[in-house]
Amino acid sequence: MDEAPRIALDAMGGDGGAATMVAGAAIARERDSAIGFTLCGDETAIRAELQRYPILADSIVVHCDDVITGDDKPSQAIRRTKTSSMGAAILAVKAGEAAAALSAGNTGALMAIAKLSLRTMHGIDRPALAALLPTLGDNDLVMLDLGANTDCDSRNLVEFAVMGAAYSRVAVGVQCPRVRLLNIGTEELKGTGELKEAAAELRQQTSGEWRFDGFIEADRLGRGEVDVVVSDGFSGNIALKSIEGTARFITDLLKRAFSSSLRSKAGFLLSKPAFALLRHHLDPNNHNGAVFLGLNGLVVKSHGGADANGVANAIGVAVKIARDDITRRITEDLEHFRSRLTQSNDSQPESSVA
């Protein structure tokens, strides 16, 4: 994979628009001078921001008259693929002009345009949205699907497990990721039929590339006991929003507690380093950049409310998966898994008929 990847940015997506996206690109360029950028959107607005960042002087600007908003339905966004900044970024990937596309815009629209333009990889039924979440362990947790697919069958969950394990090895560096299915309990009898079927199939794999450890409940996600958590998009998105809401609740509660009295303020001064570390750990900008896995091209989703540093972190995710060729790794892992599954099924003795 090219060691100097070009990232196509939807410069108009997200709450901050061109100002935040261009500022994020500048930070990412300072961290890695090899990155190139194609900025898609209103040319006047983009060039006005570029004047503030000479480090981005060699960026390519693609003018687009249209912007996909948060209120646009996926069907409406698809019809404006060729005229919108979001669509232009994805089409740059399709044309081979960029290694990855990044947008902080409408998630549903981004998914729809990406899936229609890039198509799913051979052997993958549906793409999934995967993100890194902080834990108390040594490594971040990969969780998918986080909203791309509301309903999933057992085949989808198995494919998500394979893709999530490959992503964990690339993005986190875990050699043999521990994979679990999100469920309402850890007992084998609990859960939907789809979860039980997926678990039965995953238990048959014995590769050293990853291992299946059964079910996990939502209250254990941050304990560091698992590397990849697989879920349907409906449950996964609820879990993610609950985690983010809890993080904000804890941060706001601590702020209120430390400002309640002079003694509390004095205590805050003494514990300020620890509090700063906690805030850094819980800040979603520091874990920004969800990836659509399973497409014939790389697309990364940034938080809509991400600041410039958050955008730069999402760009870093895009660059890493491009350099490590995540698409090839998923293809290889899926082929290995299905080959082992076929061999396992062939080796089982046929039941005799009396």
Number of C-alpha atoms within 10 A of each C-alpha: 10 11 12 15 20 25 28 32 32 31 32 30 28 23 17 17 19 26 19 24 31 28 21 22 31 24 21 24 19 14 12 13 13 12 20 21 22 22 28 29 29 20 17 11 15 22 17 12 18 22 11 14 15 11 15 22 12 11 17 14 20 20 18 20 12 17 23 25 15 15 9 14 14 18 12 13 23 21 12 18 25 17 17 23 30 35 29 25 30 32 22 21 23 20 11 11 16 23 27 26 29 29 30 27 26 23 18 18 24 26 22 18 22 29 20 12 19 19 17 18 18 11 12 20 13 20 25 31 26 29 26 25 22 20 19 12 13 9 18 23 27 26 32 34 30 26 22 23 22 14 12 16 14 20 17 22 25 23 25 29 28 25 27 30 31 30 27 27 20 18 19 16 13 18 14 16 25 20 27 25 28 26 22 14 13 16 11 13 9 13 16 12 12 16 24 19 15 19 21 15 14 25 13 14 19 14 13 9 18 24 19 22 17 19 22 21 14 17 10 12 22 16 12 15 19 22 27 31 27 32 29 26 20 16 20 25 21 13 19 18 12 13 18 15 12 13 18 16 12 14 17 12 11 14 14 12 13 18 14 11 11 10 10 14 15 13 13 18 11 11 12 12 11 11 16 11 11 14 15 13 16 21 17 21 21 19 21 26 29 24 25 24 28 27 21 19 27 27 28 25 26 27 23 18 18 24 22 21 20 25 33 29 23 30 30 21 22 27 24 16 20 23 15 17 16 22 20 13 18 22 18 13 19 21 14 16 20 13 12 16 18 11 11 13 11 10 9 8 7 8 6 5 4 3
